[in-house]
Amino acid sequence: MTKKILVMFLLLALAAGLEACADIANYDPYAIPATATVSKYQIVTLNASSTPTPQPRTCEVIAAQALNLRAGAGVNNSVIAWLVPGDILTLTNTQPRGAWIEVVFADRTGWVNSNYCKGK
């Protein structure tokens, strides 16, 4: 009887060992367990063909007093705002017209003489 118990115990141990070996054979070190939590750190990959977004070009008003922001290029166009020295203007991509450049200031788009605006 003792031999039967011993043989049964050995067979159970062998079966358990084989089951454990099957788990090891299917082990994937790169598998993510179903209970894994997401890290707060994210891996970001950049597309090699992407180009960085250019920063908008700006200039600072350097007029001695107020500078007129005009509706068009030239002194014959109406004044839509008055700018003061130190105001920062964002240049648009519009081609300059002589010394006149198109800019954006306080949600208004207009034209100023570039002689009174120092680039940054």
N, CA, C and O atoms as a GROMACS GRO file, in nm:
protein
  480
    1MET      N    1   0.081  -0.117   0.000
    1MET     CA    2   0.000   0.000   0.000
    1MET      C    3   0.086   0.125   0.000
    1MET      O    4   0.054   0.223  -0.066
    2THR      N    5   0.195   0.122   0.073
    2THR     CA    6   0.284   0.236   0.078
    2THR      C    7   0.344   0.262  -0.059
    2THR      O    8   0.364   0.377  -0.098
    3LYS      N    9   0.372   0.153  -0.131
    3LYS     CA   10   0.428   0.170  -0.266
    3LYS      C   11   0.326   0.237  -0.358
    3LYS      O   12   0.363   0.322  -0.440
    4LYS      N   13   0.198   0.199  -0.346
    4LYS     CA   14   0.094   0.256  -0.429
    4LYS      C   15   0.082   0.407  -0.401
    4LYS      O   16   0.069   0.486  -0.494
    5ILE      N   17   0.086   0.444  -0.275
    5ILE     CA   18   0.076   0.585  -0.238
    5ILE      C   19   0.196   0.661  -0.291
    5ILE      O   20   0.183   0.771  -0.343
    6LEU      N   21   0.314   0.600  -0.279
    6LEU     CA   22   0.436   0.664  -0.328
    6LEU      C   23   0.431   0.680  -0.479
    6LEU      O   24   0.469   0.786  -0.530
    7VAL      N   25   0.386   0.580  -0.551
    7VAL     CA   26   0.377   0.587  -0.698
    7VAL      C   27   0.274   0.692  -0.738
    7VAL      O   28   0.297   0.768  -0.831
    8MET      N   29   0.161   0.697  -0.668
    8MET     CA   30   0.059   0.795  -0.699
    8MET      C   31   0.112   0.936  -0.673
    8MET      O   32   0.087   1.028  -0.752
    9PHE      N   33   0.183   0.953  -0.566
    9PHE     CA   34   0.241   1.083  -0.533
    9PHE      C   35   0.341   1.125  -0.641
    9PHE      O   36   0.342   1.241  -0.683
   10LEU      N   37   0.425   1.032  -0.684
   10LEU     CA   38   0.523   1.062  -0.789
   10LEU      C   39   0.454   1.096  -0.922
   10LEU      O   40   0.499   1.185  -0.993
   11LEU      N   41   0.346   1.026  -0.954
   11LEU     CA   42   0.273   1.055  -1.077
   11LEU      C   43   0.209   1.195  -1.071
   11LEU      O   44   0.210   1.268  -1.170
   12LEU      N   45   0.154   1.230  -0.956
   12LEU     CA   46   0.096   1.364  -0.940
   12LEU      C   47   0.205   1.471  -0.949
   12LEU      O   48   0.184   1.574  -1.012
   13ALA      N   49   0.317   1.447  -0.888
   13ALA     CA   50   0.427   1.544  -0.894
   13ALA      C   51   0.479   1.558  -1.036
   13ALA      O   52   0.511   1.668  -1.081
   14LEU      N   53   0.488   1.446  -1.107
   14LEU     CA   54   0.534   1.448  -1.245
   14LEU      C   55   0.434   1.525  -1.332
   14LEU      O   56   0.475   1.603  -1.418
   15ALA      N   57   0.306   1.504  -1.312
   15ALA     CA   58   0.204   1.574  -1.389
   15ALA      C   59   0.209   1.724  -1.360
   15ALA      O   60   0.197   1.805  -1.452
   16ALA      N   61   0.227   1.760  -1.236
   16ALA     CA   62   0.237   1.902  -1.200
   16ALA      C   63   0.363   1.963  -1.261
   16ALA      O   64   0.360   2.078  -1.307
   17GLY      N   65   0.470   1.890  -1.262
   17GLY     CA   66   0.595   1.938  -1.321
   17GLY      C   67   0.582   1.958  -1.471
   17GLY      O   68   0.632   2.056  -1.527
   18LEU      N   69   0.514   1.863  -1.537
   18LEU     CA   70   0.493   1.877  -1.681
   18LEU      C   71   0.406   1.999  -1.712
   18LEU      O   72   0.429   2.068  -1.812
   19GLU      N   73   0.307   2.024  -1.630
   19GLU     CA   74   0.221   2.141  -1.650
   19GLU      C   75   0.302   2.269  -1.633
   19GLU      O   76   0.283   2.365  -1.709
   20ALA      N   77   0.389   2.272  -1.537
   20ALA     CA   78   0.475   2.389  -1.515
   20ALA      C   79   0.568   2.409  -1.633
   20ALA      O   80   0.594   2.522  -1.674
   21CYS      N   81   0.619   2.299  -1.687
   21CYS     CA   82   0.709   2.308  -1.803
   21CYS      C   83   0.635   2.362  -1.924
   21CYS      O   84   0.692   2.436  -2.005
   22ALA      N   85   0.508   2.326  -1.938
   22ALA     CA   86   0.429   2.376  -2.050
   22ALA      C   87   0.414   2.527  -2.039
   22ALA      O   88   0.419   2.597  -2.140
   23ASP      N   89   0.395   2.579  -1.918
   23ASP     CA   90   0.385   2.724  -1.898
   23ASP      C   91   0.516   2.792  -1.936
   23ASP      O   92   0.515   2.900  -1.996
   24ILE      N   93   0.628   2.732  -1.900
   24ILE     CA   94   0.758   2.790  -1.932
   24ILE      C   95   0.781   2.789  -2.083
   24ILE      O   96   0.837   2.884  -2.137
   25ALA      N   97   0.739   2.686  -2.149
   25ALA     CA   98   0.758   2.676  -2.294
   25ALA      C   99   0.680   2.784  -2.366
   25ALA      O  100   0.722   2.829  -2.473
   26ASN      N  101   0.566   2.827  -2.312
   26ASN     CA  102   0.484   2.930  -2.375
   26ASN      C  103   0.514   3.070  -2.321
   26ASN      O  104   0.444   3.166  -2.354
   27TYR      N  105   0.617   3.083  -2.240
   27TYR     CA  106   0.650   3.212  -2.177
   27TYR      C  107   0.697   3.312  -2.283
   27TYR      O  108   0.785   3.282  -2.364
   28ASP      N  109   0.638   3.430  -2.282
   28ASP     CA  110   0.677   3.538  -2.372
   28ASP      C  111   0.722   3.656  -2.287
   28ASP      O  112   0.638   3.720  -2.222
   29PRO      N  113   0.852   3.688  -2.286
   29PRO     CA  114   0.899   3.796  -2.199
   29PRO      C  115   0.847   3.933  -2.241
   29PRO      O  116   0.855   4.028  -2.164
   30TYR      N  117   0.793   3.946  -2.363
   30TYR     CA  118   0.745   4.074  -2.412
   30TYR      C  119   0.593   4.088  -2.402
   30TYR      O  120   0.536   4.192  -2.436
   31ALA      N  121   0.528   3.983  -2.355
   31ALA     CA  122   0.382   3.988  -2.342
   31ALA      C  123   0.344   4.079  -2.227
   31ALA      O  124   0.411   4.082  -2.124
   32ILE      N  125   0.236   4.153  -2.245
   32ILE     CA  126   0.186   4.241  -2.141
   32ILE      C  127   0.072   4.168  -2.071
   32ILE      O  128  -0.026   4.129  -2.135
   33PRO      N  129   0.085   4.149  -1.939
   33PRO     CA  130  -0.022   4.077  -1.869
   33PRO      C  131  -0.153   4.155  -1.875
   33PRO      O  132  -0.154   4.277  -1.886
   34ALA      N  133  -0.264   4.081  -1.869
   34ALA     CA  134  -0.396   4.144  -1.877
   34ALA      C  135  -0.419   4.240  -1.762
   34ALA      O  136  -0.501   4.331  -1.773
   35THR      N  137  -0.348   4.223  -1.652
   35THR     CA  138  -0.368   4.309  -1.535
   35THR      C  139  -0.268   4.425  -1.532
   35THR      O  140  -0.259   4.496  -1.432
   36ALA      N  141  -0.193   4.444  -1.639
   36ALA     CA  142  -0.092   4.550  -1.641
   36ALA      C  143  -0.159   4.687  -1.634
   36ALA      O  144  -0.268   4.706  -1.688
   37THR      N  145  -0.094   4.780  -1.568
   37THR     CA  146  -0.145   4.917  -1.562
   37THR      C  147  -0.067   5.002  -1.661
   37THR      O  148   0.048   4.973  -1.692
   38VAL      N  149  -0.130   5.107  -1.709
   38VAL     CA  150  -0.067   5.197  -1.805
   38VAL      C  151   0.018   5.297  -1.729
   38VAL      O  152  -0.026   5.356  -1.630
   39SER      N  153   0.139   5.315  -1.774
   39SER     CA  154   0.230   5.411  -1.711
   39SER      C  155   0.191   5.552  -1.748
   39SER      O  156   0.133   5.574  -1.854
   40LYS      N  157   0.222   5.648  -1.661
   40LYS     CA  158   0.195   5.788  -1.693
   40LYS      C  159   0.295   5.840  -1.795
   40LYS      O  160   0.276   5.948  -1.851
   41TYR      N  161   0.400   5.765  -1.820
   41TYR     CA  162   0.500   5.805  -1.918
   41TYR      C  163   0.465   5.743  -2.052
   41TYR      O  164   0.441   5.623  -2.060
   42GLN      N  165   0.463   5.823  -2.153
   42GLN     CA  166   0.429   5.775  -2.286
   42GLN      C  167   0.552   5.780  -2.374
   42GLN      O  168   0.634   5.871  -2.362
   43ILE      N  169   0.566   5.684  -2.461
   43ILE     CA  170   0.677   5.683  -2.556
   43ILE      C  171   0.627   5.750  -2.683
   43ILE      O  172   0.526   5.709  -2.740
   44VAL      N  173   0.697   5.852  -2.725
   44VAL     CA  174   0.658   5.927  -2.844
   44VAL      C  175   0.762   5.901  -2.952
   44VAL      O  176   0.882   5.918  -2.930
   45THR      N  177   0.716   5.862  -3.067
   45THR     CA  178   0.806   5.845  -3.180
   45THR      C  179   0.774   5.952  -3.282
   45THR      O  180   0.658   5.982  -3.308
   46LEU      N  181   0.877   6.007  -3.340
   46LEU     CA  182   0.859   6.111  -3.440
   46LEU      C  183   0.870   6.053  -3.578
   46LEU      O  184   0.956   5.969  -3.604
   47ASN      N  185   0.784   6.096  -3.664
   47ASN     CA  186   0.790   6.056  -3.802
   47ASN      C  187   0.907   6.130  -3.867
   47ASN      O  188   0.913   6.253  -3.860
   48ALA      N  189   0.998   6.059  -3.929
   48ALA     CA  190   1.117   6.122  -3.987
   48ALA      C  191   1.081   6.223  -4.095
   48ALA      O  192   1.159   6.315  -4.122
   49SER      N  193   0.965   6.207  -4.159
   49SER     CA  194   0.929   6.298  -4.266
   49SER      C  195   0.858   6.423  -4.214
   49SER      O  196   0.832   6.516  -4.290
   50SER      N  197   0.826   6.426  -4.083
   50SER     CA  198   0.757   6.544  -4.032
   50SER      C  199   0.854   6.660  -4.015
   50SER      O  200   0.972   6.640  -3.983
   51THR      N  201   0.804   6.778  -4.038
   51THR     CA  202   0.887   6.897  -4.023
   51THR      C  203   0.834   6.979  -3.907
   51THR      O  204   0.713   6.986  -3.887
   52PRO      N  205   0.923   7.040  -3.831
   52PRO     CA  206   0.877   7.119  -3.718
   52PRO      C  207   0.797   7.241  -3.765
   52PRO      O  208   0.824   7.297  -3.871
   53THR      N  209   0.700   7.280  -3.685
   53THR     CA  210   0.619   7.397  -3.718
   53THR      C  211   0.702   7.522  -3.694
   53THR      O  212   0.752   7.543  -3.583
   54PRO      N  213   0.718   7.606  -3.795
   54PRO     CA  214   0.798   7.726  -3.776
   54PRO      C  215   0.729   7.823  -3.681
   54PRO      O  216   0.606   7.836  -3.683
   55GLN      N  217   0.807   7.890  -3.600
   55GLN     CA  218   0.753   7.991  -3.510
   55GLN      C  219   0.720   8.116  -3.591
   55GLN      O  220   0.792   8.151  -3.684
   56PRO      N  221   0.610   8.184  -3.555
   56PRO     CA  222   0.576   8.305  -3.630
   56PRO      C  223   0.681   8.413  -3.610
   56PRO      O  224   0.737   8.429  -3.501
   57ARG      N  225   0.708   8.486  -3.717
   57ARG     CA  226   0.804   8.596  -3.709
   57ARG      C  227   0.734   8.717  -3.649
   57ARG      O  228   0.617   8.743  -3.677
   58THR      N  229   0.806   8.789  -3.566
   58THR     CA  230   0.750   8.906  -3.501
   58THR      C  231   0.843   9.025  -3.517
   58THR      O  232   0.959   9.011  -3.553
   59CYS      N  233   0.788   9.142  -3.489
   59CYS     CA  234   0.868   9.263  -3.484
   59CYS      C  235   0.813   9.353  -3.375
   59CYS      O  236   0.697   9.342  -3.336
   60GLU      N  237   0.897   9.442  -3.326
   60GLU     CA  238   0.860   9.534  -3.219
   60GLU      C  239   0.853   9.676  -3.274
   60GLU      O  240   0.941   9.720  -3.348
   61VAL      N  241   0.746   9.745  -3.238
   61VAL     CA  242   0.729   9.884  -3.283
   61VAL      C  243   0.837   9.969  -3.218
   61VAL      O  244   0.853   9.971  -3.096
   62ILE      N  245   0.912  10.042  -3.304
   62ILE     CA  246   1.020  10.128  -3.255
   62ILE      C  247   0.997  10.274  -3.293
   62ILE      O  248   1.090  10.354  -3.287
   63ALA      N  249   0.876  10.308  -3.331
   63ALA     CA  250   0.844  10.447  -3.367
   63ALA      C  251   0.863  10.535  -3.244
   63ALA      O  252   0.845  10.490  -3.131
   64ALA      N  253   0.899  10.660  -3.267
   64ALA     CA  254   0.919  10.754  -3.156
   64ALA      C  255   0.789  10.777  -3.080
   64ALA      O  256   0.791  10.793  -2.958
   65GLN      N  257   0.679  10.779  -3.151
   65GLN     CA  258   0.548  10.798  -3.087
   65GLN      C  259   0.454  10.691  -3.140
   65GLN      O  260   0.496  10.576  -3.155
   66ALA      N  261   0.331  10.724  -3.168
   66ALA     CA  262   0.235  10.625  -3.218
   66ALA      C  263   0.265  10.590  -3.364
   66ALA      O  264   0.312  10.672  -3.442
   67LEU      N  265   0.235  10.463  -3.398
   67LEU     CA  266   0.251  10.415  -3.535
   67LEU      C  267   0.113  10.372  -3.583
   67LEU      O  268   0.040  10.303  -3.512
   68ASN      N  269   0.078  10.414  -3.704
   68ASN     CA  270  -0.053  10.380  -3.759
   68ASN      C  271  -0.053  10.239  -3.817
   68ASN      O  272   0.037  10.203  -3.893
   69LEU      N  273  -0.153  10.160  -3.779
   69LEU     CA  274  -0.180  10.032  -3.844
   69LEU      C  275  -0.287  10.062  -3.947
   69LEU      O  276  -0.397  10.106  -3.914
   70ARG      N  277  -0.253  10.039  -4.073
   70ARG     CA  278  -0.342  10.080  -4.182
   70ARG      C  279  -0.408   9.961  -4.249
   70ARG      O  280  -0.359   9.848  -4.242
   71ALA      N  281  -0.521   9.988  -4.313
   71ALA     CA  282  -0.599   9.885  -4.380
   71ALA      C  283  -0.527   9.831  -4.504
   71ALA      O  284  -0.556   9.719  -4.547
   72GLY      N  285  -0.436   9.905  -4.560
   72GLY     CA  286  -0.362   9.862  -4.678
   72GLY      C  287  -0.222   9.920  -4.676
   72GLY      O  288  -0.188  10.000  -4.588
   73ALA      N  289  -0.141   9.881  -4.773
   73ALA     CA  290  -0.004   9.929  -4.781
   73ALA      C  291  -0.001  10.070  -4.839
   73ALA      O  292  -0.033  10.089  -4.956
   74GLY      N  293   0.036  10.167  -4.758
   74GLY     CA  294   0.046  10.306  -4.805
   74GLY      C  295  -0.030  10.401  -4.715
   74GLY      O  296  -0.125  10.363  -4.646
   75VAL      N  297   0.013  10.528  -4.716
   75VAL     CA  298  -0.046  10.630  -4.629
   75VAL      C  299  -0.185  10.672  -4.673
   75VAL      O  300  -0.256  10.738  -4.597
   76ASN      N  301  -0.227  10.635  -4.792
   76ASN     CA  302  -0.360  10.670  -4.840
   76ASN      C  303  -0.469  10.578  -4.784
   76ASN      O  304  -0.587  10.605  -4.802
   77ASN      N  305  -0.431  10.470  -4.717
   77ASN     CA  306  -0.528  10.375  -4.660
   77ASN      C  307  -0.569  10.420  -4.520
   77ASN      O  308  -0.494  10.489  -4.451
   78SER      N  309  -0.689  10.380  -4.480
   78SER     CA  310  -0.742  10.424  -4.350
   78SER      C  311  -0.666  10.362  -4.233
   78SER      O  312  -0.613  10.251  -4.243
   79VAL      N  313  -0.663  10.436  -4.123
   79VAL     CA  314  -0.598  10.390  -4.000
   79VAL      C  315  -0.698  10.303  -3.924
   79VAL      O  316  -0.810  10.346  -3.897
   80ILE      N  317  -0.657  10.179  -3.890
   80ILE     CA  318  -0.748  10.089  -3.817
   80ILE      C  319  -0.707  10.072  -3.671
   80ILE      O  320  -0.786  10.022  -3.590
   81ALA      N  321  -0.585  10.114  -3.636
   81ALA     CA  322  -0.540  10.109  -3.496
   81ALA      C  323  -0.415  10.194  -3.481
   81ALA      O  324  -0.344  10.220  -3.579
   82TRP      N  325  -0.388  10.236  -3.358
   82TRP     CA  326  -0.264  10.308  -3.328
   82TRP      C  327  -0.178  10.219  -3.241
   82TRP      O  328  -0.224  10.163  -3.142
   83LEU      N  329  -0.054  10.207  -3.280
   83LEU     CA  330   0.041  10.123  -3.207
   83LEU      C  331   0.138  10.212  -3.132
   83LEU      O  332   0.168  10.323  -3.175
   84VAL      N  333   0.187  10.162  -3.019
   84VAL     CA  334   0.282  10.240  -2.940
   84VAL      C  335   0.416  10.167  -2.936
   84VAL      O  336   0.421  10.046  -2.958
   85PRO      N  337   0.525  10.240  -2.910
   85PRO     CA  338   0.655  10.175  -2.903
   85PRO      C  339   0.654  10.059  -2.803
   85PRO      O  340   0.603  10.071  -2.692
   86GLY      N  341   0.710   9.948  -2.847
   86GLY     CA  342   0.714   9.827  -2.763
   86GLY      C  343   0.609   9.724  -2.799
   86GLY      O  344   0.620   9.609  -2.758
   87ASP      N  345   0.505   9.763  -2.874
   87ASP     CA  346   0.404   9.666  -2.917
   87ASP      C  347   0.471   9.560  -3.004
   87ASP      O  348   0.556   9.591  -3.086
   88ILE      N  349   0.431   9.435  -2.985
   88ILE     CA  350   0.486   9.325  -3.065
   88ILE      C  351   0.384   9.287  -3.170
   88ILE      O  352   0.267   9.260  -3.139
   89LEU      N  353   0.428   9.285  -3.295
   89LEU     CA  354   0.343   9.253  -3.410
   89LEU      C  355   0.385   9.119  -3.468
   89LEU      O  356   0.503   9.086  -3.469
   90THR      N  357   0.289   9.043  -3.518
   90THR     CA  358   0.318   8.916  -3.585
   90THR      C  359   0.309   8.937  -3.734
   90THR      O  360   0.207   8.985  -3.785
   91LEU      N  361   0.416   8.902  -3.805
   91LEU     CA  362   0.417   8.919  -3.950
   91LEU      C  363   0.338   8.808  -4.016
   91LEU      O  364   0.343   8.692  -3.973
   92THR      N  365   0.264   8.842  -4.121
   92THR     CA  366   0.193   8.741  -4.200
   92THR      C  367   0.290   8.693  -4.309
   92THR      O  368   0.402   8.743  -4.321
   93ASN      N  369   0.245   8.598  -4.387
   93ASN     CA  370   0.329   8.547  -4.496
   93ASN      C  371   0.309   8.624  -4.626
   93ASN      O  372   0.358   8.582  -4.731
   94THR      N  373   0.238   8.734  -4.618
   94THR     CA  374   0.214   8.816  -4.737
   94THR      C  375   0.342   8.887  -4.779
   94THR      O  376   0.418   8.935  -4.695
   95GLN      N  377   0.365   8.892  -4.909
   95GLN     CA  378   0.483   8.961  -4.962
   95GLN      C  379   0.479   9.109  -4.925
   95GLN      O  380   0.375   9.173  -4.937
   96PRO      N  381   0.593   9.166  -4.881
   96PRO     CA  382   0.597   9.310  -4.854
   96PRO      C  383   0.567   9.389  -4.982
   96PRO      O  384   0.591   9.342  -5.093
   97ARG      N  385   0.516   9.508  -4.963
   97ARG     CA  386   0.490   9.599  -5.076
   97ARG      C  387   0.576   9.722  -5.050
   97ARG      O  388   0.537   9.814  -4.978
   98GLY      N  389   0.692   9.721  -5.111
   98GLY     CA  390   0.789   9.827  -5.083
   98GLY      C  391   0.835   9.815  -4.939
   98GLY      O  392   0.881   9.709  -4.898
   99ALA      N  393   0.822   9.923  -4.862
   99ALA     CA  394   0.862   9.921  -4.721
   99ALA      C  395   0.747   9.875  -4.631
   99ALA      O  396   0.764   9.866  -4.510
  100TRP      N  397   0.631   9.846  -4.688
  100TRP     CA  398   0.513   9.810  -4.609
  100TRP      C  399   0.504   9.659  -4.588
  100TRP      O  400   0.524   9.580  -4.681
  101ILE      N  401   0.473   9.620  -4.463
  101ILE     CA  402   0.458   9.479  -4.430
  101ILE      C  403   0.321   9.457  -4.366
  101ILE      O  404   0.270   9.542  -4.294
  102GLU      N  405   0.263   9.340  -4.394
  102GLU     CA  406   0.134   9.307  -4.333
  102GLU      C  407   0.160   9.239  -4.199
  102GLU      O  408   0.244   9.149  -4.189
  103VAL      N  409   0.088   9.283  -4.095
  103VAL     CA  410   0.107   9.232  -3.960
  103VAL      C  411  -0.028   9.206  -3.894
  103VAL      O  412  -0.133   9.251  -3.942
  104VAL      N  413  -0.023   9.132  -3.784
  104VAL     CA  414  -0.141   9.109  -3.701
  104VAL      C  415  -0.111   9.165  -3.563
  104VAL      O  416  -0.005   9.140  -3.506
  105PHE      N  417  -0.208   9.242  -3.510
  105PHE     CA  418  -0.196   9.296  -3.375
  105PHE      C  419  -0.335   9.299  -3.313
  105PHE      O  420  -0.427   9.357  -3.370
  106ALA      N  421  -0.350   9.237  -3.197
  106ALA     CA  422  -0.478   9.236  -3.124
  106ALA      C  423  -0.594   9.195  -3.214
  106ALA      O  424  -0.696   9.263  -3.219
  107ASP      N  425  -0.578   9.086  -3.284
  107ASP     CA  426  -0.680   9.031  -3.373
  107ASP      C  427  -0.716   9.121  -3.491
  107ASP      O  428  -0.821   9.104  -3.553
  108ARG      N  429  -0.630   9.216  -3.521
  108ARG     CA  430  -0.650   9.302  -3.639
  108ARG      C  431  -0.533   9.279  -3.734
  108ARG      O  432  -0.417   9.274  -3.693
  109THR      N  433  -0.566   9.266  -3.860
  109THR     CA  434  -0.463   9.252  -3.962
  109THR      C  435  -0.455   9.383  -4.039
  109THR      O  436  -0.556   9.436  -4.084
  110GLY      N  437  -0.333   9.433  -4.052
  110GLY     CA  438  -0.314   9.559  -4.123
  110GLY      C  439  -0.171   9.573  -4.170
  110GLY      O  440  -0.093   9.478  -4.166
  111TRP      N  441  -0.137   9.693  -4.214
  111TRP     CA  442  -0.006   9.720  -4.273
  111TRP      C  443   0.065   9.831  -4.196
  111TRP      O  444   0.003   9.929  -4.153
  112VAL      N  445   0.197   9.814  -4.179
  112VAL     CA  446   0.281   9.918  -4.117
  112VAL      C  447   0.405   9.936  -4.203
  112VAL      O  448   0.443   9.848  -4.280
  113ASN      N  449   0.467  10.052  -4.187
  113ASN     CA  450   0.593  10.077  -4.256
  113ASN      C  451   0.703  10.002  -4.178
  113ASN      O  452   0.719  10.023  -4.058
  114SER      N  453   0.776   9.917  -4.247
  114SER     CA  454   0.878   9.834  -4.182
  114SER      C  455   0.993   9.914  -4.121
  114SER      O  456   1.069   9.861  -4.040
  115ASN      N  457   1.008  10.039  -4.159
  115ASN     CA  458   1.113  10.123  -4.101
  115ASN      C  459   1.087  10.152  -3.953
  115ASN      O  460   1.178  10.195  -3.881
  116TYR      N  461   0.965  10.128  -3.907
  116TYR     CA  462   0.928  10.156  -3.768
  116TYR      C  463   0.902  10.028  -3.690
  116TYR      O  464   0.838  10.030  -3.584
  117CYS      N  465   0.952   9.916  -3.741
  117CYS     CA  466   0.930   9.787  -3.677
  117CYS      C  467   1.060   9.707  -3.682
  117CYS      O  468   1.109   9.673  -3.790
  118LYS      N  469   1.115   9.676  -3.565
  118LYS     CA  470   1.243   9.601  -3.557
  118LYS      C  471   1.214   9.454  -3.541
  118LYS      O  472   1.142   9.414  -3.450
  119GLY      N  473   1.271   9.371  -3.632
  119GLY     CA  474   1.249   9.226  -3.630
  119GLY      C  475   1.308   9.160  -3.507
  119GLY      O  476   1.409   9.204  -3.452
  120LYS      N  477   1.242   9.052  -3.465
  120LYS     CA  478   1.288   8.975  -3.349
  120LYS      C  479   1.327   8.838  -3.394
  120LYS      O  480   1.369   8.756  -3.312
   0.00000   0.00000   0.00000
